Amino acid sequence: MLTILVEIMMSVFIANFKASEHPIINVVARGFLIMLAILVVGLFPLIKDGKEFSIVFSLMVSFLIGFIVSFLIFLIEFFFKYGERKK
């Protein structure tokens, strides 16, 4: 699902973008999308309750978690593609 969203998003910037041909761009774009989702989910309860928070710390944590999750998704996809090729 994220790959389809990345292809739609990147096709605006790069003509004829295919995620399979640009795995690094795909990982970075997925990481950015995951980062935004984590940031919104993490900051919404704090803003709703009126608590003080550090936006810089929140951005750093969401950036780190987003790219770790994106890299893990990339490794899982690579592992399953490798398994399909061996059959």
Order of alpha helices (4+ residues) and beta strands (2+ residues): alpha-alpha-alpha
